[in-house]
Amino acid sequence: MRMNDNPAVRVVLLNEQATPPEYKTSGSAGADLFAAFNGPAIVLGPGKRANIPTGICIEIPESMEAQVRPRSGLASHHGLTVLNSPGTIDSDYRGEVIVILLNTSETSYTVKSGDRIAQIVIAPVVKAAFDTVTKLGSSARGHSGLGSTGS
């Protein structure tokens, strides 16, 4: 841990376009992730998805994860979301961080290198001990599933 108790996340920049994750305000839970690639912009047509490179690799402390989440502005204004949200980056992964963007709108969206495309949240991980049993304890909800607690 660092002196201010914030976990240290090591970042390697893979190319000249790469930017480390960046918190925009002191109260931000998520740090922005930026697109970083050589070549032309990536056009996401309506209903299409693309793997967007960030040009970074990260080293997350053991017992933590990084969650890749959509940016609310891109979702609200342009219909872009992160397909496997939240995407989990495990502490032992050392490859490039790739963001799977999905365009849910009816118009194309162009992603350029340097654009803020998602956010990353560093969070603790609790590992469970899974016990195989023949019966589970009862609860007020029981077997009621999807939508059982109201709309």
TIZA-286320 format. One record per residue (C-alpha): residue in one letter; chain; x, y, z. Coordinates in steps of 0.05 Angstrom, whole numbers, always signed. Each point is the difference from the previous one (the first is absolute). Layout:
BEGIN
   type   mol        x        y        z
      A     A        X        Y        Z
...
END
This chain:
BEGIN
   type   mol        x        y        z
      M     A       +0       +0       +0
      R     A      +21      +72      -11
      M     A       +8      +50      +56
      N     A      -71      +26      -12
      D     A      -28      -71       +3
      N     A      -20       +1      -74
      P     A      +20      -66      -33
      A     A      +57       +8      -50
      V     A      -19      -22      -70
      R     A      +59       -5      -47
      V     A      -12      +23      -72
      V     A      +41      -14      -62
      L     A      -13      +44      -61
      L     A       +4      -43      -63
      N     A       +2      +56      -52
      E     A       +7      +75       -9
      Q     A      -76       +9       -1
      A     A       -9      -34      +68
      T     A      -23      +39      +61
      P     A       -2      -27      +71
      P     A      -69       -4      +33
      E     A      -20      +67      +28
      Y     A      -48      +22      +55
      K     A      -36      +63      -22
      T     A      -22      +23      +69
      S     A      +21      -14      +72
      G     A      -65      -37      +11
      S     A       +3      -43      -62
      A     A       -6      -75      +14
      G     A      +20      -17      -71
      A     A      +61      +22      -39
      D     A       -9      +14      -74
      L     A      +28      -49      -51
      F     A      +23      +28      -66
      A     A       +1      -31      -70
      A     A      +71       -7      -25
      F     A      +15      -28      -69
      N     A      +37      +16      -64
      G     A      -39       +6      -64
      P     A      -69      +26      -19
      A     A      -57      +13      +48
      I     A      -46      -58      +17
      V     A      -71      +10      -24
      L     A      -53      -37      +40
      G     A      -63       -8      -40
      P     A      -68       -7      +32
      G     A       -4      -65      +40
      K     A      +74      -15      -12
      R     A      +56      -14      +49
      A     A      +75       +7       -3
      N     A      +60      -17      +42
      I     A      +33      +67      +15
      P     A      +73       -2      +22
      T     A      +22      +46      +57
      G     A      +75       -8      -11
      I     A      +11      -17      +73
      C     A      +16      -61      +42
      I     A      -12       +3      +75
      E     A      +24      -37      +62
      I     A      -54       -2      +53
      P     A      +16      -19      +71
      E     A      -17      -72      +20
      S     A      -70       -5      +32
      M     A      -25      +57      -44
      E     A      -32       +5      -69
      A     A      -11      +55      -51
      Q     A      -72       +8      -25
      V     A       -9      +30      -69
      R     A      -65      +39       -3
      P     A      -36      +45      -49
      R     A       +7      +76       +3
      S     A      -68      +30      +16
      G     A       +8      +57      -50
      L     A      +14      -47      -58
      A     A      -59      -44      +20
      S     A      -48      +58       +9
      H     A      +20      +43      -60
      H     A      +22      -52      -50
      G     A      -27      -68      +21
      L     A      +69      -31      +11
      T     A      +10      -52      +54
      V     A      +52      -50      +22
      L     A      -26      -68      -24
      N     A      +22      -43      +58
      S     A      -12      +52      +53
      P     A      +31       -1      +48
      G     A      +58      -35      -33
      T     A      +48      -29      +50
      I     A      +76       +5       -5
      D     A      +31      -50      +47
      S     A      +62      +16      +41
      D     A      +42      -51      -38
      Y     A      -18      +26      -70
      R     A      +58      +38      -33
      G     A      -26      +10      -71
      E     A      -27      +62      -33
      V     A      -65      +28      +28
      I     A      -51       -5      -56
      V     A      -70      +31       +6
      I     A      -58      -33      -37
      L     A      -44      +58      -21
      L     A      -71      -11      -25
      N     A      -39      +53      -38
      T     A      -74       -7      +20
      S     A      -21      +62      -38
      E     A      -28       +7      -70
      T     A      +58      +42      -24
      S     A      +74      -15      -11
      Y     A      +51      +23      +51
      T     A      +73      +13      -15
      V     A      +54      -18      +51
      K     A      +66      +37       -8
      S     A      +65      -15      +34
      G     A       +2      +43      +64
      D     A      -75       -2      +12
      R     A      -25      -18      +69
      I     A      -37      -66      -12
      A     A      -14      -32      +68
      Q     A      +19       +4      +73
      I     A      +38      -47      +46
      V     A      -16      -12      +74
      I     A      +50      -35      +45
      A     A      -36      -43      +51
      P     A      +16      -53      +53
      V     A      -15      -73      -15
      V     A      -27      -49      +51
      K     A      +11      -73      -18
      A     A      -55      -47      +23
      A     A       +6      -71      +24
      F     A      -52      -39      -40
      D     A      -31      -57      +40
      T     A      -40      -53      -37
      V     A      -62      -18      +40
      T     A      -65      -38      -13
      K     A      -47      +55      +25
      L     A       +2      +75      +10
      G     A      -28      +39      +59
      S     A      -68      +32       -8
      S     A      -13      +74      -11
      A     A      -60      +46       -7
      R     A      +11       +4      -75
      G     A      +12      -74      -11
      H     A       +1      -22      -73
      S     A      -32      +64      -27
      G     A      +46      +27      -54
      L     A       +1      +54      -53
      G     A      -47      +57      +17
      S     A      -26      -33      +63
      T     A      +14      +61      +43
      G     A      -38      +48      -45
      S     A      +10      +36      -66
END
